[in-house]
Amino acid sequence: MPETYDLHCHSIASDGSLSPTDLVQRAHEQGVTSLALTDHDTVAGLAEAQTAASITGIKLIPGIEFSATWQNKCFHIVGLGIDPDYPPLREATHSLQIMRMERAEKIADKLEKKRIPGALDAVKKAAGEGMITRSHFADFLLSQFHVSTQQEAFDRYLGAGKAAFVSTTWYELEQAVNWITQSGGVAVLAHPLRYKLTASWMQRLLAAFKEAGGLGIEVVTGRYNADEIKTVANYASRFELAGSVGSDFHSPANPWVELGRLAPLPTNITPVWELFEHLNEQAA
């Protein structure tokens, strides 16, 4: 049976809508054989996901998605094959939870000034023990009929420069990559085209990322078309980065993004799973 990888998805431990158990079960139903749970700035869902993976027979690759700052811009770095019990990484996630709570309080205060009360209590309840993200605020605005779609919530309130946007300075790119690599993982630049960088800026970013110890780039995501995959594959080849594939699945409510529903990785690109395959063998 051929392996089917999905190395980027989210549970209720961050901004996904499914529990880790339900997420793993859905991945199994979709034919995924190797799954990485990569919640934002937390490893809180990994233990439950591993239990579910043991039942379904899926190989669970422990992961995380760090928000990181480089040149005053925010980027997302996925860590694959990490040790979730690595003390500095655990300390980092605790610190990031505090940062996210402080941001949430500021966003809620800005919404209050726009005569939209109750946001903080609502997002705290929705997030539970997980990380509070802007998606929780988008869901709140949608539930209160202030917007008609989650995207409209970002366009009107939560996006950069909008009424409830709060700028956050995350840890530096080099630090985020270091936490991943020192915990035994592989650092991957997530959805690189989402940042809308010029070619020259992308090249500068990838040079800095590789110098910091980054080894992979997400060549295939749930939204990329053939031309976009080709563009990222070219960057992977030029900078000698391994290629990753990940749906960035958050919720069954989005019919356009599904676990395991991914184009194949171009054959000229080294698969990122070859870099951490030995970890799966040791865990078996």
C-alpha positions as CSV (number, residue, x, y, z in Angstrom):
1,M,0.0,0.0,0.0
2,P,1.5,3.4,-1.0
3,E,2.2,5.9,1.7
4,T,-0.1,9.0,1.8
5,Y,1.4,11.9,3.8
6,D,-0.3,14.9,5.2
7,L,2.2,16.9,7.2
8,H,0.3,20.0,8.2
9,C,-3.1,20.1,10.1
10,H,-4.7,21.6,13.2
11,S,-6.9,20.4,16.0
12,I,-8.8,22.2,18.8
13,A,-5.5,22.5,20.6
14,S,-5.1,25.6,18.4
15,D,-7.5,26.8,15.7
16,G,-8.9,23.6,14.3
17,S,-12.4,22.4,14.9
18,L,-11.8,18.7,15.5
19,S,-10.4,17.0,18.6
20,P,-7.0,15.3,18.0
21,T,-8.9,12.0,18.1
22,D,-11.5,13.0,15.6
23,L,-8.8,14.5,13.4
24,V,-6.8,11.3,13.3
25,Q,-9.9,9.3,12.6
26,R,-10.8,11.6,9.7
27,A,-7.3,11.3,8.3
28,H,-7.6,7.5,8.5
29,E,-10.9,7.6,6.6
30,Q,-9.3,9.8,3.9
31,G,-6.6,7.3,3.3
32,V,-3.8,9.2,5.1
33,T,-1.1,6.8,6.4
34,S,1.4,9.3,7.9
35,L,0.0,12.4,9.6
36,A,1.7,15.3,11.3
37,L,-0.4,17.3,13.8
38,T,1.1,20.8,13.7
39,D,-1.0,23.0,16.0
40,H,0.0,26.7,16.4
41,D,2.7,27.2,19.1
42,T,1.6,24.2,21.1
43,V,2.1,20.4,21.5
44,A,-1.0,20.0,23.7
45,G,-2.8,17.7,21.3
46,L,-0.1,15.3,20.5
47,A,-0.6,12.8,23.3
48,E,-4.2,12.3,22.5
49,A,-3.4,12.2,18.8
50,Q,-0.8,9.5,19.4
51,T,-3.3,7.3,21.2
52,A,-5.8,7.6,18.4
53,A,-3.1,6.9,15.8
54,S,-2.1,3.7,17.6
55,I,-5.7,2.5,17.3
56,T,-6.1,3.4,13.6
57,G,-2.7,2.4,12.5
58,I,-1.7,5.8,11.3
59,K,1.9,6.9,11.8
60,L,1.7,10.1,13.8
61,I,4.6,12.5,13.3
62,P,4.8,14.9,16.3
63,G,4.8,18.4,15.0
64,I,4.2,22.1,15.7
65,E,3.7,25.3,13.8
66,F,5.6,28.3,15.2
67,S,4.9,31.9,14.4
68,A,8.3,33.6,13.9
69,T,9.5,37.1,13.0
70,W,12.1,37.9,10.4
71,Q,12.7,41.4,9.0
72,N,9.6,42.6,11.0
73,K,7.4,40.2,9.1
74,C,5.6,37.1,10.5
75,F,6.3,33.7,9.0
76,H,5.1,30.2,10.0
77,I,7.6,27.4,10.6
78,V,6.4,23.8,10.8
79,G,8.5,21.5,13.0
80,L,8.2,17.8,12.0
81,G,9.5,14.8,14.0
82,I,10.1,17.0,17.1
83,D,10.4,15.8,20.7
84,P,7.4,17.4,22.4
85,D,9.0,16.9,25.8
86,Y,12.2,18.8,24.9
87,P,12.4,21.3,27.8
88,P,13.3,24.5,25.9
89,L,10.5,23.7,23.4
90,R,8.0,23.2,26.2
91,E,9.1,26.5,27.8
92,A,8.7,28.2,24.5
93,T,5.1,27.0,24.1
94,H,4.2,28.2,27.6
95,S,5.7,31.7,26.8
96,L,3.8,31.8,23.5
97,Q,0.6,31.0,25.2
98,I,1.1,34.0,27.4
99,M,1.8,36.2,24.4
100,R,-1.3,35.0,22.6
101,M,-3.4,35.7,25.7
102,E,-2.1,39.2,25.9
103,R,-2.8,39.7,22.2
104,A,-6.3,38.3,22.6
105,E,-7.0,40.8,25.4
106,K,-5.9,43.7,23.2
107,I,-8.0,42.5,20.2
108,A,-11.1,42.1,22.5
109,D,-10.5,45.6,23.8
110,K,-10.4,47.0,20.2
111,L,-13.6,45.2,19.4
112,E,-15.2,46.6,22.5
113,K,-14.4,50.1,21.3
114,K,-16.2,49.2,18.1
115,R,-19.3,48.3,20.2
116,I,-18.7,44.5,19.9
117,P,-18.6,43.2,23.5
118,G,-18.1,39.8,24.8
119,A,-15.3,38.7,22.5
120,L,-12.7,37.7,25.2
121,D,-15.0,35.4,27.2
122,A,-16.2,33.8,23.9
123,V,-12.8,33.0,22.5
124,K,-11.5,31.8,25.9
125,K,-14.4,29.3,26.0
126,A,-13.9,28.3,22.4
127,A,-10.2,27.7,22.8
128,G,-10.4,25.9,26.1
129,E,-6.9,24.7,27.1
130,G,-5.7,25.4,23.5
131,M,-4.0,28.4,22.0
132,I,-6.2,31.4,21.2
133,T,-5.8,32.5,17.6
134,R,-7.4,35.2,15.4
135,S,-9.5,32.4,13.9
136,H,-11.3,32.2,17.2
137,F,-12.2,35.9,17.0
138,A,-13.3,35.4,13.4
139,D,-15.6,32.6,14.5
140,F,-17.0,34.9,17.2
141,L,-17.7,37.7,14.8
142,L,-19.4,35.3,12.5
143,S,-21.5,33.8,15.3
144,Q,-22.7,37.3,16.3
145,F,-23.5,38.2,12.7
146,H,-21.0,41.0,12.4
147,V,-19.7,39.3,9.3
148,S,-21.0,36.8,6.9
149,T,-17.8,34.7,6.4
150,Q,-14.6,34.1,8.4
151,Q,-12.6,35.8,5.6
152,E,-14.7,38.9,6.0
153,A,-13.8,39.0,9.7
154,F,-10.1,39.3,8.7
155,D,-10.9,41.7,5.9
156,R,-12.9,44.1,8.1
157,Y,-11.5,43.6,11.6
158,L,-8.6,41.2,12.2
159,G,-6.2,41.6,9.2
160,A,-3.2,43.9,9.2
161,G,-4.2,47.5,9.4
162,K,-7.8,46.8,10.3
163,A,-9.9,48.0,13.3
164,A,-9.0,45.1,15.7
165,F,-5.6,44.2,14.4
166,V,-2.9,43.9,17.0
167,S,0.7,43.7,15.8
168,T,2.7,41.0,17.6
169,T,6.4,40.5,17.7
170,W,7.0,36.8,17.8
171,Y,10.3,35.1,18.6
172,E,13.0,35.4,15.9
173,L,13.1,33.0,13.0
174,E,16.5,31.6,14.0
175,Q,15.2,30.9,17.5
176,A,12.1,29.0,16.3
177,V,14.2,26.9,13.9
178,N,16.6,26.2,16.7
179,W,13.8,24.9,19.0
180,I,12.8,22.5,16.3
181,T,16.2,21.2,15.3
182,Q,17.5,20.9,18.9
183,S,14.4,18.8,19.7
184,G,15.4,16.4,16.9
185,G,12.9,17.8,14.4
186,V,13.0,19.2,10.8
187,A,12.2,22.8,10.3
188,V,9.9,23.5,7.3
189,L,8.8,26.9,5.9
190,A,5.0,26.7,5.7
191,H,2.9,27.8,2.8
192,P,5.6,30.1,1.4
193,L,3.5,31.9,-1.2
194,R,1.0,33.1,1.3
195,Y,3.4,35.8,2.4
196,K,3.2,37.5,-1.0
197,L,6.9,38.2,-1.1
198,T,8.7,39.4,-4.2
199,A,11.1,36.9,-5.7
200,S,14.1,38.9,-4.2
201,W,12.5,38.9,-0.8
202,M,11.7,35.2,-1.0
203,Q,15.3,34.4,-1.9
204,R,16.5,36.5,1.1
205,L,14.1,34.7,3.4
206,L,15.1,31.2,2.2
207,A,18.8,32.1,2.5
208,A,18.2,33.2,6.1
209,F,16.0,30.2,6.8
210,K,18.6,27.8,5.6
211,E,21.4,29.5,7.4
212,A,19.3,29.2,10.6
213,G,19.1,25.4,10.1
214,G,15.9,25.1,8.1
215,L,15.8,22.0,5.9
216,G,12.4,21.9,4.2
217,I,9.8,23.9,2.4
218,E,6.1,23.2,1.9
219,V,5.9,22.6,-1.9
220,V,2.3,21.2,-1.9
221,T,-0.5,22.5,0.2
222,G,-4.3,22.1,0.1
223,R,-4.7,25.3,-2.0
224,Y,-1.8,25.3,-4.4
225,N,-2.4,24.9,-8.1
226,A,0.0,23.3,-10.5
227,D,1.8,26.6,-11.3
228,E,2.2,27.4,-7.7
229,I,3.6,24.0,-6.9
230,K,6.1,24.4,-9.8
231,T,7.1,27.8,-8.4
232,V,7.8,26.5,-4.9
233,A,9.5,23.4,-6.3
234,N,11.9,25.6,-8.1
235,Y,12.8,27.4,-4.9
236,A,13.3,24.0,-3.2
237,S,15.7,22.9,-5.9
238,R,17.6,26.2,-5.9
239,F,18.1,26.3,-2.1
240,E,18.5,22.5,-1.8
241,L,15.5,22.2,0.6
242,A,13.4,19.0,1.0
243,G,9.8,19.3,0.0
244,S,6.9,18.8,2.3
245,V,3.2,18.2,1.6
246,G,0.4,19.4,3.9
247,S,-3.3,20.2,3.6
248,D,-3.3,22.9,6.4
249,F,-6.6,21.3,7.3
250,H,-8.6,23.1,10.0
251,S,-12.3,22.1,9.7
252,P,-14.7,19.9,7.7
253,A,-16.7,23.1,7.1
254,N,-14.2,24.1,4.4
255,P,-14.9,21.8,1.5
256,W,-11.9,23.1,-0.5
257,V,-9.3,21.7,2.0
258,E,-9.4,18.1,3.0
259,L,-6.9,15.8,4.9
260,G,-4.8,13.9,2.4
261,R,-6.3,15.6,-0.7
262,L,-3.0,16.7,-2.1
263,A,-1.2,16.8,-5.4
264,P,1.9,14.6,-5.5
265,L,5.3,16.0,-4.6
266,P,7.3,16.7,-7.8
267,T,9.7,13.7,-8.4
268,N,12.8,15.9,-8.6
269,I,12.3,17.1,-5.0
270,T,13.7,15.2,-2.0
271,P,10.8,14.3,0.2
272,V,11.0,15.8,3.7
273,W,9.9,12.5,5.2
274,E,13.2,10.9,4.2
275,L,14.8,13.3,6.7
276,F,12.8,12.0,9.7
277,E,11.9,8.5,8.5
278,H,14.4,6.9,11.0
279,L,12.3,8.5,13.8
280,N,9.3,6.5,12.8
281,E,11.3,3.3,12.6
282,Q,12.7,3.9,16.1
283,A,9.1,4.6,17.5
284,A,7.7,1.4,15.8
